[in-house]
Amino acid sequence: MEHGYVKGSDKANGAGFKQSTGRPIITISLLAVVRMARKESVNMEKRISVNREICSTCGLCAEVCPNQIMKKDGEAGIVFRQDRIFLCIKCGQCMAICPSKAIVVEGLDYARDFFALPTGTVGEMSFLEMIKTRRAIRVFKDQPVPREMLEKVVDAITFAPPGFTPIKAEIVVVQDTGVIRQALPEMVKFYDDLVRALSHPVARFFVRRKAGPEKFKILTQHVVPMMKTRLPELKEGTEDTITRYAPAMIIFHAHRDAENYEEDIHIAVTYGFLAAHALGLGGSAMTLIPPAIQRSPVLRKLFSIPDSNVVVGSMILGYPKYRYQRGIKRNLKGVTWI
């Protein structure tokens, strides 16, 4: 519940303060949200199950899970992390890669929700077959991406249709893995500060006002709960939820006064994904990266972002470490024919 009044109190003003005393109130804190979610983790574990009779304990499900909900634990095999299981978004990645179909997420069915991937190389496939084989890739081989491959991706991005010519999008191609590793601690600091800020009612009010309802909902229901569980490992350097140890990255930005630049960049990112897939690369849009660069003077300088520009999108790139066994079917929220 985003708005409300304390029982027995005077009407609260827009900033979340009780008018009679001036004391801050929070109808429901982020900590309470996380606690409630964790109470449901017991039920969530029932919704994600592993058939240990056929599980080979290869650990691929743990490798590709976006939120690292499960892990490979020696003789115990695949186990679920109690502090993260509530973060399951039923994306189907674990089921798509499991070679023995041993892992099952409630609500997903191997026969109904997955399909056999087309065979052959991407160059031999039709366009529709090619897009069926593309997946968000977050686990990469420890192998640099040659500049000529990145240049082909950039070339494909130039063919993305803009709303109004000329093209307003600008990009930064990061082929130096060391620069990405150098940026990670600053990104971690940004999200640590954000989590702290949103625990205070005044800061929370202003963040909501600036971000707008949709982005604020994403922050409080997805980003902050995830970061609360992952910041310890991020600070220790034992985990990389943000850049995913990617060997290459492309940052999309545009002048703040340009027209239609956000829509243009989203289309450009899609073209980049398709080009990368056609070249045998994998990638993923990382929505955690642009806000950190946008707000951090250190990161803006590191990535050569002009003061006049807004960072809109990013994609990480590399050679996929694993091959998926099957594709995942998705349904639109609704389709109306007229």
VOGU-3710 file (C-alpha; in Angstrom, 3 decimals, decimal comma):
1> mehgyvkgsd> 0,000/0,000/0,000  1,607/3,225/-1,145  -0,643/5,733/0,613  -2,602/5,676/3,843  -3,030/7,170/7,303  -1,950/5,949/10,720  -4,914/4,662/12,675  -6,128/7,339/15,044  -3,891/10,041/13,606  -4,623/13,254/11,788
11> kangagfkqs> -4,661/13,237/8,003  -1,164/12,804/6,606  0,162/15,278/4,092  1,695/14,353/0,717  5,216/14,051/2,099  4,211/11,259/4,452  4,248/13,285/7,724  1,586/13,381/10,412  0,353/16,985/10,441  -0,425/17,076/14,163
21> tgrpiitisl> 3,052/16,104/15,374  5,325/16,319/12,358  6,569/12,793/13,046  7,337/10,708/9,957  5,072/7,791/9,142  5,440/4,923/6,712  2,343/2,913/5,917  4,486/-0,045/4,903  8,260/-0,067/4,824  10,502/-1,733/2,282
31> lavvrmarke> 11,803/-3,917/5,081  8,248/-5,065/5,756  7,804/-5,856/2,068  10,933/-7,995/2,096  9,911/-9,710/5,331  6,489/-10,563/3,946  8,072/-11,865/0,780  10,458/-14,037/2,770  7,552/-15,471/4,761  6,247/-16,721/1,462
41> svnmekrisv> 9,585/-18,283/0,563  8,522/-21,534/2,200  5,569/-21,682/-0,155  7,804/-20,615/-3,045  10,120/-23,555/-2,445  7,123/-25,808/-2,943  6,562/-24,063/-6,271  10,086/-24,814/-7,477  11,017/-28,457/-7,264  13,846/-30,710/-8,387
51> nreicstcgl> 13,306/-34,353/-9,258  16,470/-35,713/-7,666  15,998/-39,126/-9,286  16,726/-37,690/-12,731  18,734/-34,571/-11,784  22,333/-34,884/-12,971  23,448/-32,041/-10,630  25,141/-30,352/-13,588  24,366/-26,991/-11,975  23,303/-25,284/-15,205
61> caevcpnqim> 20,051/-24,081/-13,615  22,036/-22,305/-10,902  24,377/-20,810/-13,472  21,661/-19,210/-15,631  19,135/-18,168/-12,948  19,029/-14,328/-13,145  18,694/-14,037/-9,368  20,890/-17,016/-8,417  18,033/-18,556/-6,433  19,519/-22,038/-6,403
71> kkdgeagivf> 23,066/-23,281/-6,045  25,044/-26,498/-6,421  25,998/-27,774/-2,979  28,201/-30,854/-3,179  26,459/-34,077/-2,183  23,235/-32,185/-1,441  22,941/-31,393/-5,141  20,810/-28,418/-6,156  19,540/-26,454/-3,152  17,507/-23,254/-2,904
81> rqdriflcik> 18,727/-20,118/-1,141  16,139/-19,142/1,452  17,161/-15,485/1,289  16,510/-15,306/-2,463  13,824/-17,812/-3,362  11,104/-15,145/-3,146  12,833/-13,387/-6,045  11,710/-16,093/-8,496  9,946/-14,403/-11,432  9,062/-17,653/-13,229
91> cgqcmaicps> 11,174/-16,667/-16,240  11,707/-20,328/-17,154  15,467/-20,055/-17,688  16,195/-23,014/-15,404  13,690/-25,256/-17,186  14,864/-24,133/-20,615  18,433/-25,254/-19,974  17,904/-28,384/-17,844  19,031/-31,372/-19,977  16,991/-33,908/-17,987
101> kaivvegldy> 13,860/-31,806/-17,313  14,446/-32,342/-13,605  13,558/-28,851/-12,388  9,967/-27,636/-12,460  8,530/-24,215/-11,645  4,876/-24,185/-10,645  2,739/-22,796/-13,454  5,182/-23,857/-16,170  4,950/-27,116/-18,080  7,594/-28,621/-20,356
111> ardffalptg> 5,018/-29,781/-22,908  2,871/-26,645/-22,883  5,289/-23,768/-22,254  8,457/-24,832/-24,068  9,392/-25,831/-27,599  12,260/-27,592/-29,305  14,810/-25,151/-30,661  15,345/-25,100/-34,437  18,508/-26,866/-35,565  21,231/-25,521/-37,826
121> tvgemsflem> 23,270/-22,340/-37,757  21,626/-18,925/-37,455  22,682/-18,102/-41,019  20,686/-21,053/-42,345  17,495/-20,193/-40,504  14,575/-18,054/-41,527  14,066/-14,869/-39,518  11,222/-16,354/-37,490  13,306/-19,399/-36,615  16,228/-17,172/-35,643
131> iktrrairvf> 14,273/-15,062/-33,169  12,943/-18,245/-31,552  16,518/-19,241/-30,702  17,544/-15,873/-29,226  17,614/-15,680/-25,435  18,835/-13,196/-22,867  22,360/-14,375/-22,051  23,918/-13,479/-18,688  26,622/-16,129/-18,380  29,587/-15,734/-20,737
141> kdqpvpreml> 32,772/-17,522/-21,668  35,958/-15,908/-20,399  36,778/-14,818/-23,929  37,117/-11,305/-25,365  34,883/-10,204/-28,219  36,960/-9,145/-31,257  36,560/-5,528/-32,344  35,437/-6,600/-35,833  32,494/-8,479/-34,277  31,487/-5,449/-32,237
151> ekvvdaitfa> 31,775/-3,275/-35,337  29,253/-5,518/-37,096  26,842/-5,116/-34,188  27,300/-1,336/-34,323  26,706/-1,380/-38,070  23,431/-3,251/-37,551  22,343/-0,713/-34,934  22,630/2,071/-37,523  19,817/0,386/-39,474  17,348/0,757/-36,592
161> ppgftpikae> 14,611/3,118/-37,842  14,446/6,448/-35,968  11,180/8,264/-35,345  12,629/11,423/-36,866  15,866/11,679/-38,801  18,703/12,228/-38,231  19,501/9,489/-35,686  19,717/10,957/-32,181  21,191/7,913/-30,433  24,851/7,873/-29,447
171> ivvvqdtgvi> 26,714/4,814/-28,182  29,818/3,949/-26,208  31,334/0,570/-27,086  33,290/-0,823/-24,142  35,625/-3,546/-25,391  38,056/-3,246/-22,478  36,873/-5,704/-19,818  39,080/-3,926/-17,285  36,995/-0,757/-17,634  33,793/-2,711/-16,942
181> rqalpemvkf> 35,372/-4,252/-13,826  36,574/-0,784/-12,789  33,032/0,591/-13,058  31,365/-2,156/-11,001  32,272/-0,891/-7,483  30,880/2,545/-8,330  27,643/0,930/-9,547  27,441/-1,101/-6,338  27,886/2,100/-4,324  25,055/3,737/-6,266
191> yddlvralsh> 22,619/0,928/-5,420  23,784/0,731/-1,812  23,011/4,451/-1,467  19,646/3,971/-3,207  18,579/1,186/-0,845  19,576/3,310/2,141  17,741/6,364/0,780  14,514/4,479/0,184  14,463/3,367/3,816  13,813/6,992/4,810
201> pvarffvrrk> 10,285/8,385/4,269  11,348/11,847/3,056  13,839/10,525/0,517  11,324/7,865/-0,495  8,730/10,563/-1,219  11,068/12,570/-3,436  12,308/9,484/-5,281  8,698/8,526/-5,996  7,924/12,040/-7,179  10,921/12,167/-9,523
211> agpekfkilt> 10,727/8,578/-10,804  6,980/8,468/-11,396  4,548/5,665/-10,403  5,764/3,037/-12,888  9,493/3,359/-12,214  8,908/3,694/-8,469  6,956/0,426/-8,515  9,847/-1,274/-10,327  12,280/0,115/-7,755  10,340/-0,933/-4,670
221> qhvvpmmktr> 8,962/-4,258/-5,881  11,913/-5,557/-7,886  15,185/-3,614/-7,709  15,386/-2,883/-3,976  14,324/-6,349/-2,720  16,823/-7,930/-5,122  19,617/-5,586/-4,115  18,982/-6,134/-0,397  19,848/-9,810/-0,871  22,733/-9,314/-3,286
231> lpelkegted> 24,605/-6,265/-2,026  26,659/-8,259/0,528  28,149/-10,459/-2,222  28,489/-7,493/-4,580  30,475/-5,567/-1,963  32,672/-8,592/-1,283  33,346/-8,985/-4,989  32,119/-12,594/-5,008  29,163/-11,903/-7,297  28,288/-9,604/-10,191
241> titryapami> 24,563/-9,085/-10,578  25,005/-5,853/-12,531  27,470/-6,378/-15,376  27,474/-10,211/-15,162  31,234/-10,432/-15,796  30,532/-9,493/-19,420  33,573/-9,045/-21,692  31,936/-6,210/-23,654  29,193/-3,633/-23,233  27,389/-1,010/-25,302
251> ifhahrdaen> 25,922/2,087/-23,631  23,163/4,069/-25,380  22,684/7,773/-24,674  21,303/10,919/-26,318  21,092/14,686/-25,837  18,378/15,496/-23,313  16,711/17,959/-25,707  16,532/15,513/-28,633  13,101/14,322/-29,708  11,932/10,707/-29,572
261> yeedihiavt> 15,318/9,464/-28,375  14,048/6,930/-25,811  11,897/5,031/-28,316  14,675/5,183/-30,900  17,183/3,714/-28,464  14,899/0,854/-27,414  14,530/-0,120/-31,075  18,297/0,232/-31,583  19,000/-2,100/-28,647  16,722/-4,712/-30,240
271> ygflaahalg> 18,627/-4,475/-33,511  21,843/-4,909/-31,566  20,546/-8,067/-29,891  19,491/-9,632/-33,174  22,819/-8,792/-34,812  24,768/-10,223/-31,881  22,749/-13,443/-32,013  23,293/-13,774/-35,765  27,043/-13,468/-35,134  27,066/-16,186/-32,472
281> lggsamtlip> 27,213/-13,763/-29,552  24,849/-13,515/-26,620  23,631/-10,479/-24,744  21,130/-8,984/-22,372  19,671/-5,548/-21,698  20,838/-4,509/-18,242  18,446/-1,921/-16,871  20,526/-1,659/-13,690  23,445/-0,066/-15,549  22,004/3,161/-17,108
291> paiqrspvlr> 20,670/4,728/-13,855  24,024/4,219/-12,131  25,946/5,846/-14,994  23,373/8,627/-15,324  23,683/9,609/-11,642  27,383/9,050/-11,060  29,877/11,752/-12,153  32,637/9,152/-11,820  30,929/6,751/-14,221  29,933/9,476/-16,664
301> klfsipdsnv> 33,584/10,499/-16,910  34,766/6,878/-17,179  32,406/6,197/-20,091  32,782/9,627/-21,753  29,115/10,628/-21,404  28,612/14,369/-22,120  26,961/16,427/-19,375  24,147/17,298/-21,786  23,243/13,657/-22,495  20,898/11,161/-20,846
311> vvgsmilgyp> 21,887/7,494/-20,476  18,917/5,430/-21,650  19,994/1,838/-22,267  22,775/-0,697/-22,201  23,509/-4,191/-23,411  26,175/-6,622/-22,271  27,781/-8,891/-24,848  29,940/-11,997/-24,999  30,116/-15,584/-26,154  27,424/-17,706/-24,423
321> kyryqrgikr> 28,931/-20,184/-21,972  26,020/-22,631/-22,221  23,573/-23,810/-24,852  19,876/-23,918/-23,997  17,930/-27,132/-24,568  14,592/-25,558/-25,429  12,802/-22,261/-26,011  10,191/-20,679/-23,740  6,749/-19,764/-25,031  5,428/-16,315/-24,081
331> nlkgvtwi> 1,883/-15,016/-24,369  0,850/-11,412/-24,872  -1,346/-9,879/-22,193  -4,067/-9,580/-24,810  -4,694/-9,613/-28,548  -7,670/-7,802/-30,100  -8,569/-8,293/-33,748  -10,758/-5,635/-35,338
//
